[in-house]
Amino acid sequence: MSGLLITVTSAGYRALVNRPNTGTNAVTVTHIGLSAATFTANEDLTALPGEFLRLTSFGGVAVAKDTLHLSIRDDGPSQYAYRAFGLYLSDGTLFAVYSQPDVILDKSAAASMLLTADVRFQKIDATTLVFGDTYWLNPPATETVQGVLEIADRAEAIAGTDHTRALTPAGGKAIMDARLGEGAPSTFIKSLLNTASALLLRGALGLGNAAVRNEGAGNNLDSDKLDGEHGAFYRDFRNLNNLPPDFNPSTHKHLWGDLSNVPDTAMRWPFWEEVQNRPKTMTPDPHVHAAADITSGVLALDRIPALPMPRVTGLESVLAGKASTGGGDMTGQWRFMRNNPAPDGSAYNTGNIELRTHDASFPRIGFHRSGADAIALTYEGGATVSLWTNSGSRHLLWHGGNFDPNGKANINGDSVGSMRLIGGGAAYYVRDRDSGRDWAMYAHADRIAFFNGGGDIVSITSNGAIIANGGFDDGSSVRLKCDLQPLPYGLADIERIVTRVGRYRDFYNGDGRLRLFVLAEQLRGVIPEAVNDDGIIIDGDSYGTVQYSQLIPPLIVGEQQLAENARRDRAQVAQVRADLDALADEFRSFVSEMRASREAA
């Protein structure tokens, strides 16, 4: 295994930071925990989920800034398989965790467990880790760490790009042959390499004095010139080509002390007289004044505050002589005066038009003019209402002339708008035209119930509880579903769910009852499918809800994983018992042999 990406916990990061918060501490790793659980490694973990074994027989060494070579060994008789491990510090802090879906290693009872892996850290320096009493270690060798080393083959030696493999003498010869040829250097080249001075080298090569080095300016040799010019020519700025027309300075800063002739106003806020382009007038921003500050002027009508009636002079006495629009007793005789001219130009009768009632034996409310009823509403028998005129004619108020049956809903079924049924405890029935079944809704003192002829099927209590006698069914047929996949959640995720006991806030449910809660915001980070972020909306604010039916499948998977762990534990216990029985048989046999030897002696 190589390159396992391990997650450092928040507690691990805190252990690395020194007390003044100016650097890091070297921390000591003393234990390693093993777990069979698969979980999402995150920085909030404080314990390894599902840990079943903690070992001290391991070693570790930093082989690079971001890489730790880790070795784990267990020679015990336990049988297990693990998918995750965690590093613990000397004070018990969970420093880092690693987890994967597949089994890392499966150990039988008769075998020893041996694991070596290179672990990579993303955010910390692996060299800050110190290991306690390391049991054994077999790291890969690097330029600074002793360890296991691979030998480079001929091609790798000639390429010369690999810094993790070792070079043998055969590899060194391959390098020399590739660069100088087979058998190189020759005897002649070796003699040249052994020359002690330039004079002897020129003699060995058969060169005369013309080959003596004499370069440099002023020695009349063109071989040391560039395009016929010595170096001094190119050091002159005027001899350079393609010069830019100007040199724009890059963005930079200067201290105040580096500047000269700095005006005073650059070092302080200017006085009002020093400000240029000042406005001639300044309109004030909108602001408020206390009422006592206003001593003159006329307020706009929309600025006059609302005053209670006693504060308005004379208003109560004037209103006391007026009739209330909300009803009440009016005493005396009320007259409606008409003195307008008639259409033909003559004057109407100037007598009074009165609104009055007759005696109780013949209840009538009418408009009376000149001693006779002009028009009156008469209540006969306390029920029938008729309209009388001064001609003596009588008209019932409700009859075919002013009541159109075509404007009413048909009892056999029509589309109607909003309808409110008001009754005194009676049931309101709706009949299904196809089945003939009557459905009823009625109210008790403590609930509203829906009735189907055989009993209540759904009740809503006064405190908001819903009771369904038939239970709550979710569509669960495989024919209703698609895109079915294995469930990604299990026991490790269930262990992360946070539960609480408490009460609802009064603006949502004011009954004050203690309830058991799963928190939607926390559950969203564990099993997001079980959370509806907009489940409840109050005054425009959304509140998350939990669909508890969505938690049942993870609970089933977690129970199945617990059952599998229990079966494995039972198998291990059975193996231990069998081993103990075998040891007991061997011990009894040994005792028998010892007794026989003693008796023979």
Secondary structure, DSSP 8 states (H G I E B T S, - for coil): ---EE-EE-HHHHHHHB-TTSSSB--EEEEEEEEE-------TT-SS-TTEEEEE--EEEEEEETTEEEEEEEE-SS--EEESEEEEEETTS-EEEEEE-SS-SEEE-TTS-EEEEEEEE-SSS-GGGEEESS------B--SSS--B-EE--HHHHHH---SSEE--HHHHHHHHHHHH-TT-S-HHHHHHHT--SHHHHHHHHT--GGGS---STTS--GGG-BTTB-HHHHTSGGG-SS--S-----S----GGG-SS--GGGTS---GGG-SS--S-----S----GGG--SS---GGGS----GGGSTTHHHHHHTS--TT-----S--EE----B-TTS-B---S-EEEEE--TTS-EEEEEETTEEEEEEEEETTTEEEEEETT--EEESSSTTT--GGGS--TT-----------SS--EEEE-TTT--EEEEEE-SSEEEEE-SSSEEEEEETTS-EEETT-------GGG--S-------HHHHHH--EEEE---TTT-TT---EEEE-HHHHHTT-GGGEEEEEEEETTEEEEEE-GGGGHHHHHHHHHHHHHHHHHHHHHHHHHHHHHHHHHHHHHHHHHHHHHHHHH-
